[in-house]
Amino acid sequence: MTQQIPDPEVPEEKTFRGWRLLGYLGLVVLVLAIVAAVVDWVVLGPLLGRAF
């Protein structure tokens, strides 16, 4: 049984990491939602007469 050694001059194919990309996008959306909620609570709430 022989084992093939990969040729160092042939680059390996890079796989598309779709789930990782979706995770990053989800994290960005979550952070933006948190920032929007904090701005609404701290800045817009008192302007519109809402209590903390």
Sequence and secondary structure as in RCSB ss.txt:
>XXXX:A:sequence
MTQQIPDPEVPEEKTFRGWRLLGYLGLVVLVLAIVAAVVDWVVLGPLLGRAF
>XXXX:A:secstr
       TTS       HHHHHHHHHHHHHHHHHHHHHHIIIIIHHHTT   
